[in-house]
Amino acid sequence: MKLRRWDATSRLVRRVGVVGAAAAIAVVGTVSTAGAATPGLGSARVVGKAELAFYPSPHGEATASARVIHCEMVFIGANHGAPHHSGHVPGTVNVRVRVTCTKPVRMIRAKIGLFSNHGSKINAYGSVGRATAKGNAALGCRTGYYQGESAAQVTAPPGYTPHTANMGAKTAKVHLTRC
């Protein structure tokens, strides 16, 4: 069996061409990654959580008492949300993610991908006018390597800056041997 080459370049960004972890770096001063630096190309570090913040604009529609909106992307489940055998659909491997903000935002538009040396699955998820959005992706279970990745674009309510910010995170690469 021939394995595909795994590298640190964002597979979700390469395959879909949407927002990703690299774009999150462009939002200077509003993105942190669980206290660690965002990994660069060639890095083996995994970013399992991403955070960003929207600030009330002094010239916007937000009132002086408006609070900073914090948003967080977290993979759901044991082992920091790593891909795992599904408890709901026997014979599959899945990965789940949640984006949560402290206040409702205008829009959360995102994609989640599950990548394996046997194939991949990418699903869209999001919400409008809500503070949360959840997504999942699943593949048929086969012995091999699996990794989850998610990328999201969050649009702030009127009167906040930046207007739109990107975030991305990925799970650890896991090897599943029994299906």
PEHUGI-V633200 format. One record per residue. N is the residue number from 1. RES is the residue in one letter. SS is DSSP state (2 for helix, 1 for strand, 0 for the rest). NEAR is the number of other C-alpha atoms within 8 Angstrom. Layout:
n=N res=RES ss=SS near=NEAR
n=N res=RES ss=SS near=NEAR
This chain:
n=1 res=M ss=0 near=2
n=2 res=K ss=0 near=3
n=3 res=L ss=0 near=5
n=4 res=R ss=0 near=5
n=5 res=R ss=0 near=4
n=6 res=W ss=0 near=4
n=7 res=D ss=0 near=5
n=8 res=A ss=0 near=9
n=9 res=T ss=0 near=7
n=10 res=S ss=0 near=8
n=11 res=R ss=2 near=7
n=12 res=L ss=2 near=15
n=13 res=V ss=2 near=11
n=14 res=R ss=2 near=8
n=15 res=R ss=2 near=6
n=16 res=V ss=2 near=6
n=17 res=G ss=0 near=7
n=18 res=V ss=0 near=7
n=19 res=V ss=0 near=12
n=20 res=G ss=0 near=15
n=21 res=A ss=2 near=13
n=22 res=A ss=2 near=7
n=23 res=A ss=2 near=10
n=24 res=A ss=2 near=12
n=25 res=I ss=2 near=9
n=26 res=A ss=0 near=6
n=27 res=V ss=0 near=10
n=28 res=V ss=0 near=6
n=29 res=G ss=0 near=4
n=30 res=T ss=0 near=8
n=31 res=V ss=1 near=13
n=32 res=S ss=1 near=11
n=33 res=T ss=1 near=11
n=34 res=A ss=0 near=8
n=35 res=G ss=0 near=5
n=36 res=A ss=1 near=6
n=37 res=A ss=0 near=6
n=38 res=T ss=0 near=9
n=39 res=P ss=0 near=9
n=40 res=G ss=0 near=6
n=41 res=L ss=0 near=6
n=42 res=G ss=0 near=7
n=43 res=S ss=0 near=7
n=44 res=A ss=0 near=6
n=45 res=R ss=0 near=5
n=46 res=V ss=0 near=9
n=47 res=V ss=0 near=12
n=48 res=G ss=0 near=12
n=49 res=K ss=1 near=12
n=50 res=A ss=1 near=15
n=51 res=E ss=1 near=13
n=52 res=L ss=1 near=12
n=53 res=A ss=1 near=10
n=54 res=F ss=1 near=13
n=55 res=Y ss=1 near=10
n=56 res=P ss=1 near=14
n=57 res=S ss=0 near=10
n=58 res=P ss=0 near=5
n=59 res=H ss=0 near=5
n=60 res=G ss=0 near=9
n=61 res=E ss=0 near=8
n=62 res=A ss=0 near=10
n=63 res=T ss=0 near=6
n=64 res=A ss=0 near=6
n=65 res=S ss=0 near=4
n=66 res=A ss=0 near=7
n=67 res=R ss=0 near=6
n=68 res=V ss=0 near=8
n=69 res=I ss=1 near=10
n=70 res=H ss=1 near=11
n=71 res=C ss=1 near=11
n=72 res=E ss=1 near=11
n=73 res=M ss=1 near=14
n=74 res=V ss=1 near=12
n=75 res=F ss=1 near=14
n=76 res=I ss=1 near=10
n=77 res=G ss=0 near=8
n=78 res=A ss=2 near=6
n=79 res=N ss=2 near=5
n=80 res=H ss=2 near=9
n=81 res=G ss=2 near=14
n=82 res=A ss=0 near=15
n=83 res=P ss=0 near=13
n=84 res=H ss=1 near=8
n=85 res=H ss=1 near=11
n=86 res=S ss=0 near=10
n=87 res=G ss=0 near=5
n=88 res=H ss=0 near=4
n=89 res=V ss=0 near=6
n=90 res=P ss=0 near=7
n=91 res=G ss=0 near=9
n=92 res=T ss=1 near=12
n=93 res=V ss=1 near=12
n=94 res=N ss=1 near=13
n=95 res=V ss=1 near=15
n=96 res=R ss=1 near=12
n=97 res=V ss=1 near=14
n=98 res=R ss=1 near=12
n=99 res=V ss=1 near=11
n=100 res=T ss=1 near=10
n=101 res=C ss=1 near=12
n=102 res=T ss=0 near=8
n=103 res=K ss=0 near=8
n=104 res=P ss=0 near=10
n=105 res=V ss=0 near=14
n=106 res=R ss=0 near=11
n=107 res=M ss=1 near=12
n=108 res=I ss=1 near=14
n=109 res=R ss=1 near=11
n=110 res=A ss=1 near=11
n=111 res=K ss=1 near=12
n=112 res=I ss=1 near=17
n=113 res=G ss=1 near=14
n=114 res=L ss=1 near=17
n=115 res=F ss=1 near=10
n=116 res=S ss=1 near=10
n=117 res=N ss=0 near=9
n=118 res=H ss=0 near=6
n=119 res=G ss=1 near=6
n=120 res=S ss=1 near=9
n=121 res=K ss=1 near=10
n=122 res=I ss=1 near=10
n=123 res=N ss=1 near=10
n=124 res=A ss=1 near=9
n=125 res=Y ss=1 near=11
n=126 res=G ss=1 near=11
n=127 res=S ss=1 near=10
n=128 res=V ss=1 near=8
n=129 res=G ss=0 near=8
n=130 res=R ss=0 near=11
n=131 res=A ss=0 near=10
n=132 res=T ss=1 near=11
n=133 res=A ss=1 near=12
n=134 res=K ss=1 near=10
n=135 res=G ss=1 near=13
n=136 res=N ss=1 near=11
n=137 res=A ss=1 near=13
n=138 res=A ss=1 near=10
n=139 res=L ss=1 near=10
n=140 res=G ss=1 near=7
n=141 res=C ss=0 near=9
n=142 res=R ss=0 near=9
n=143 res=T ss=0 near=9
n=144 res=G ss=1 near=10
n=145 res=Y ss=1 near=10
n=146 res=Y ss=1 near=13
n=147 res=Q ss=1 near=14
n=148 res=G ss=1 near=15
n=149 res=E ss=1 near=13
n=150 res=S ss=1 near=14
n=151 res=A ss=1 near=17
n=152 res=A ss=1 near=13
n=153 res=Q ss=1 near=12
n=154 res=V ss=1 near=12
n=155 res=T ss=1 near=11
n=156 res=A ss=0 near=13
n=157 res=P ss=0 near=9
n=158 res=P ss=0 near=8
n=159 res=G ss=0 near=10
n=160 res=Y ss=1 near=14
n=161 res=T ss=1 near=10
n=162 res=P ss=0 near=8
n=163 res=H ss=0 near=10
n=164 res=T ss=1 near=9
n=165 res=A ss=1 near=11
n=166 res=N ss=1 near=14
n=167 res=M ss=1 near=17
n=168 res=G ss=1 near=15
n=169 res=A ss=1 near=15
n=170 res=K ss=1 near=12
n=171 res=T ss=0 near=15
n=172 res=A ss=0 near=9
n=173 res=K ss=0 near=9
n=174 res=V ss=1 near=9
n=175 res=H ss=1 near=8
n=176 res=L ss=1 near=11
n=177 res=T ss=0 near=7
n=178 res=R ss=0 near=5
n=179 res=C ss=0 near=9
